[in-house]
Amino acid sequence: MDLLQEWLSAQGTTGSITISPAEIGDPQWRDLEALRPDFRGAVYQFLIALLQTAYPPEDREHWHERWRQPPTPAELTTAFEPYRHAFLLENEGPAFLQDYDLPAQANQVPVLDLLIDAGSDSNRYFNKPADEPGFCERCFVQALLTLQLNAPAGGRGVRTSVRGGGPLTTLLLPADPQATLWQRLWLNVLPLDALDYPRWGEATEVLPWLSPTRASDGPTGQETQPQLDHRREAHQVHPLQAWWSMPRRIRVDGSTAKVGDCMLCGAHSVRVIRHVRTRHGGTNYTGNWMHPLTPYYLDTKGEKPPISGKGHQAGRGYRDWLGLVIGTEDHQPDAARVVRVFNADPRAPAARLWCFGFSMSNMKALCWYDSTLPVHNIPGNRMKPFTAAVNALLDVANEAAMALRDQVRAAWNRAGSEPAVSQSFWQRSESSFYEQLQLLSELDFSSDDALLSCQREWLLRTRSLALELFDDWTSSDAPDLKRVVKARADLGRALNAARASKALWKQVSRQNKEKA
C-alpha cells in the first residue's frame, strides 16, 4: 500500500469517494470520513503534517495566496515526490511509521493491540472483540497513525507520544459549513517564518522511520530532544519530527496476513493484517518538545519542560476557552502555536476550534472527547480588555460551580467530591457564556455601559442557574429537609460572598450610582 495513492475517504458534493492526498485541493471535497472519531482526527493530522513537510508556505502572504488558490493534483504530486519512498506501508526497507531495524526476537501481538481503547475487556468503546482480529490495510494505517500520535503509557520501556499519553489536539476549522476540505486542512499549516525552525533538507531529517531507531533501552539507550538551534548534538533531532513522532517500535507481520473480512470496517474478501511485531524501548521524547497543534502549560521560570494539554479538556466545555482559543502568558494553558499564529493575522477567516483526544488513566482509555469552541478574531488593541472581561466571567462561573457542588454535598451530608454536580453547571451555562462572549467580542471597550450590562447579566444568570440546579439535585434524593434548607441559604450567601462576583457587583453598583 502506497499512502500517496488513493486510500482517503472524502465527502464531496455528490457523495463519498476514495481519493489520494494529491487530490485534497479539489474544491468538490468537503470533509474527510473515517470509521472512528479517533481515526478521523489522526488522518487530519496526517494530511496537515504532509502539507507542513512537503508544501509549506514561505510567509503569511504566501499562505493567503494558497488559501485563495488551492493546488492542483499535479502541483501536490510534484511536491510530494521527494518523499514518496517514505510512504509505503510494507517494504523490505523503511516502512511508514514503523521501526527501521526491529530485532528478530520482537514479540508478535494481534493487531487489536494497536487500538488505544482495547486495554481491557471493559474498555472497548469503539471496537468489538473477534476470535481472529484482522484489519484491512486502510484500517491498519489509521490505527497505526492514531497510536503513534496519542501513544499512552504501556508499562516499563513502552514510550508515550511526543506530547505524552492521551494529548489534546486543537485544529482550526472554517466557520462556514460549506468550506472545502482544503480550507479545513490549510488553516492548520504554518508559514515557515512562523515555525522558527532550522531548515530541513533530506526526508531523513524529519521522518524518523527512514533511519535506525533512536532506541531508549539497553546500555546505548538515549533520550531524544528537539534541535532548537543549529547545534548537531547526538540527542537532538529536527523539531519537525513532532508531526511524525514514532515512540512505539512496531512492524507489520505479513507472515500471518490472509484474505478475509476486516473486523473494523467490514470490508469483505480483502487482505487483512492480523499481527504486528513490537518491542519496548522506542524513541523517548524528552525536553522542550512543543507540537504546534496542541496547547501547553508553561513553566514561567523556564525550569521545567512544557506540559501538553490532555484529551479530557475537550470535554470541559468553556472552562478553558480563554487558554485554548486566545492563549496568553497569564492564562494557562497557552494556546497551540497554530492558533496563536492565526489570532495574530488580521485577515484570518472566520473559524472555530475543534478539540479532541483520549482521556487516559495510564494505559487505560477512560473516554474519547470531541467538541468545538467558537473563535473570535480580536484586534490587538482590544485584546487586553477583552481577555480581562472574559476572565472575569470565567472566575464568576468557577466560583458558582464550586459553591453549588459544596452545598449539594452538604445537603446530602456526603463526603468526597461530586464532579457531576459542578459539571451540570458548566453544561447548562455554556450557551449563556457564548452569548456574552459574542457581545464582548463586539465591544470597543471605550465605554463602560455595555461591558457592565454584560457583566450584570452574567451575574444574574449564574446565580439563578446555581440555585435552580441545587433544587434539581436535592429534590430527587429526598435528604433531610432541614439540612436542604440550610444548604440552600448557605449557597445564596456563598454566591454573594464570592470574590469574583463581589468585584463585578461593585463595578455595576458604582456605574449605576454615577448615572443617578
Secondary structure, 3 states (H helix, E strand, C coil): CECCCCCEEEEECCEEEEECHHHCCCCCEEEECCCCHHHHHHHHHHHHHHHHHHCCCCCHHHHHHHHHCCCCHHHHHHHHHHHHHHCECCCCCCCCCCCCCCCCCCEEEEHHHHCCCCCCCCCCCCCCCCCCCCEEHHHHHHHHHHHHHHCCCCCCCCCCCCCCCCECEEEEEECCCCCCHHHHHHCCCCCHHHHCCCCCCCHHHCCHHHCCCCCCCCCCCCEEEECCCCCCCCCEECHHHHHHCCCCEEEEEHHHCEEECCCCCCCCCEEEECEEEEECCCCEECCCCCCCCCCEECCCCCCCCCEECEHHHHHCCCCCHHHHHHCECCECCECCHHHHHHHCCCCCCCEEEEEEEEEEECCEEEEEEEEEEECCCCCHHHHHHHHHHHHHHHHHHHHHHHHHHHHHHHHHCCCCCCHHHHHHHHHHHHHHHHHHHHHHHHCCCCCHHHHHHHHHHHHHHHHHHHHHHHHHHHHCCCCCHHHHHHHHHHHHHHHHHCHHHHHHHHHHHHHHHHHC
